[in-house]
Amino acid sequence: LPMAPTAALLPSATPVDIVDVLDALVDCERVLLVSHLPLVAQVVGWLLSGDSSDYPLPGFPAAGVVALDMGYVGRGQAQLEWFAFPPHYRQRRH
């Protein structure tokens, strides 16, 4: 897979910083973002509900994975497909 490190995924970034990165990947069918907490939970909250402090899942542990579906990148535009958290990484449908 092609990799593109970006400062927009550093822990000091904000969910809005990531929008430009995702917009640049508009032709990609799938994108994997890897970062750190609390940024990851904030981004998921921002994409799902439009509020970075409104993370709708039961806690986001280190090494958690969340799959979102978006027609386009924007505040509150994502739908939760599934999430998998350690230690068992069982998929949970929303």
VOBA-1610 file (N, C-alpha, C; in pm, whole numbers, padded with zeros to 5 digits, always signed):
BEGIN
Leu+00083-00118+00000Leu+00000+00000+00000Leu+00087+00124+00000Pro+00047+00225-00073Pro+00123+00350-00069Pro+00106+00417+00068Met+00213+00476+00118Met+00211+00542+00246Met+00244+00690+00227Ala+00177+00775+00304Ala+00203+00918+00295Ala+00200+00981+00434Pro+00313+00980+00505Pro+00316+01043+00638Pro+00280+01191+00628Thr+00209+01239+00728Thr+00168+01379+00727Thr+00161+01434+00870Ala+00196+01559+00885Ala+00189+01624+01016Ala+00045+01639+01064Ala-00052+01627+00973Ala-00194+01638+01010Ala-00239+01525+01101Leu-00159+01420+01115Leu-00195+01308+01202Leu-00115+01304+01331Leu-00036+01408+01356Leu+00036+01416+01482Leu-00063+01443+01595Pro-00034+01398+01716Pro-00127+01418+01827Pro-00168+01563+01852Ser-00087+01659+01811Ser-00119+01800+01832Ser-00216+01855+01727Ala-00249+01776+01627Ala-00339+01820+01520Ala-00484+01821+01568Thr-00571+01874+01484Thr-00714+01876+01514Thr-00787+01799+01404Pro-00912+01758+01429Pro-00987+01688+01324Pro-00996+01768+01195Val-01006+01899+01204Val-01015+01982+01084Val-00887+01973+01001Asp-00771+01956+01067Asp-00644+01941+00995Asp-00647+01820+00902Ile-00721+01720+00941Ile-00723+01594+00865Ile-00813+01605+00740Val-00905+01699+00738Val-00996+01714+00624Val-00919+01736+00495Asp-00819+01822+00496Asp-00740+01848+00374Asp-00670+01722+00327Val-00619+01643+00421Val-00552+01518+00385Val-00651+01424+00319Leu-00769+01408+00379Leu-00870+01319+00321Leu-00923+01370+00187Asp-00941+01502+00176Asp-00987+01559+00050Asp-00889+01531-00064Ala-00760+01531-00033Ala-00658+01504-00134Ala-00662+01359-00180Leu-00726+01272-00101Leu-00734+01130-00133Leu-00871+01093-00190Val-00938+01189-00249Val-01076+01171-00295Val-01091+01054-00393Asp-00988+01024-00470Asp-00995+00915-00568Asp-00971+00777-00507Cys-00933+00773-00381Cys-00907+00646-00314Cys-01037+00586-00262Glu-01055+00458-00285Glu-01175+00391-00234Glu-01165+00366-00084Arg-01045+00334-00038Arg-01023+00307+00105Arg-00898+00383+00152Val-00907+00433+00274Val-00797+00506+00334Val-00781+00456+00477Leu-00660+00432+00519Leu-00630+00391+00656Leu-00552+00504+00721Leu-00609+00562+00826Leu-00540+00666+00902Leu-00488+00604+01031Val-00365+00633+01063Val-00304+00582+01185Val-00250+00701+01263Ser-00292+00712+01387Ser-00245+00821+01472Ser-00255+00778+01617His-00262+00874+01707His-00263+00849+01850His-00388+00907+01915Leu-00415+00860+02035Leu-00522+00919+02116Leu-00470+01048+02178Pro-00552+01146+02200Pro-00696+01150+02181Pro-00739+01190+02041Leu-00643+01222+01952Leu-00678+01270+01818Leu-00769+01172+01744Val-00740+01043+01750Val-00820+00945+01676Val-00966+00949+01721Ala-00990+00951+01850Ala-01127+00957+01901Ala-01194+01088+01862Gln-01120+01197+01863Gln-01176+01326+01824Gln-01215+01328+01677Val-01131+01270+01593Val-01160+01265+01449Val-01284+01180+01423Val-01293+01065+01488Val-01410+00978+01471Val-01536+01051+01516Gly-01531+01117+01631Gly-01646+01193+01679Gly-01686+01302+01581Trp-01588+01376+01529Trp-01613+01485+01435Trp-01675+01433+01306Leu-01624+01322+01255Leu-01677+01267+01130Leu-01816+01205+01150Leu-01841+01144+01266Leu-01971+01079+01289Leu-02081+01177+01329Ser-02052+01266+01424Ser-02157+01352+01477Ser-02136+01500+01451Gly-02017+01534+01405Gly-01987+01675+01383Gly-01927+01743+01505Asp-01908+01669+01614Asp-01854+01726+01737Asp-01737+01639+01782Ser-01617+01697+01786Ser-01498+01618+01820Ser-01500+01571+01965Ser-01584+01630+02050Ser-01591+01584+02188Ser-01702+01481+02208Asp-01776+01451+02101Asp-01888+01357+02109Asp-01849+01225+02045Tyr-01766+01148+02114Tyr-01725+01019+02062Tyr-01829+00916+02102Pro-01903+00858+02007Pro-02021+00776+02038Pro-01997+00629+02073Leu-01875+00586+02082Leu-01848+00446+02114Leu-01800+00433+02259Pro-01807+00313+02316Pro-01768+00294+02456Pro-01617+00297+02476Gly-01560+00415+02486Gly-01416+00427+02506Gly-01339+00391+02380Phe-01225+00449+02363Phe-01140+00417+02247Phe-01004+00379+02302Pro-00976+00250+02315Pro-00848+00208+02372Pro-00734+00221+02271Ala-00614+00217+02323Ala-00497+00211+02235Ala-00511+00090+02143Ala-00473+00105+02018Ala-00476+00000+01917Ala-00618-00035+01872Gly-00714+00051+01898Gly-00850+00029+01850Gly-00860+00060+01701Val-00956-00002+01635Val-00978+00018+01492Val-01125+00050+01471Val-01153+00153+01392Val-01289+00193+01361Val-01301+00207+01210Ala-01404+00146+01151Ala-01428+00157+01007Ala-01547+00248+00984Leu-01525+00352+00904Leu-01630+00449+00872Leu-01657+00447+00722Asp-01778+00484+00685Asp-01815+00497+00545Asp-01859+00641+00523Met-01804+00706+00419Met-01839+00845+00389Met-01859+00862+00240Gly-01965+00929+00203Gly-01984+00967+00063Gly-01889+01080+00027Tyr-01868+01169+00123Tyr-01768+01274+00109Tyr-01720+01311+00248Val-01607+01378+00255Val-01547+01413+00384Val-01614+01538+00438Gly-01665+01530+00559Gly-01724+01647+00620Gly-01772+01618+00760Arg-01796+01724+00831Arg-01843+01718+00970Arg-01976+01643+00976Gly-01979+01533+01051Gly-02101+01456+01069Gly-02145+01375+00948Gln-02056+01354+00851Gln-02094+01286+00727Gln-02063+01136+00725Ala-01997+01085+00825Ala-01959+00943+00826Ala-02065+00858+00894Gln-02067+00733+00855Gln-02150+00633+00921Gln-02057+00524+00972Leu-02085+00477+01092Leu-02004+00371+01152Leu-02035+00238+01085Glu-01932+00173+01033Glu-01947+00040+00974Glu-01922-00068+01079Trp-01808-00058+01148Trp-01775-00152+01253Trp-01659-00098+01335Phe-01639-00157+01452Phe-01521-00126+01531Phe-01469-00253+01596Ala-01340-00256+01622Ala-01274-00371+01684Ala-01172-00317+01784Phe-01186-00363+01909Phe-01098-00316+02015Phe-01026-00433+02079Pro-00902-00411+02125Pro-00832-00517+02196Pro-00901-00543+02330Pro-00880-00654+02393Pro-00778-00753+02359Pro-00824-00856+02257His-00952-00860+02225His-01000-00969+02140His-01027-00928+01995Tyr-01034-00802+01969Tyr-01059-00752+01834Tyr-01182-00815+01769Arg-01284-00836+01848Arg-01408-00884+01789Arg-01477-00766+01722Gln-01526-00788+01602Gln-01599-00682+01534Gln-01734-00664+01600Arg-01774-00542+01616Arg-01904-00509+01673Arg-01977-00420+01575Arg-02092-00465+01531Arg-02174-00384+01441Arg-02243-00277+01522His-02256-00161+01463His-02325-00051+01532His-02474-00063+01511
//
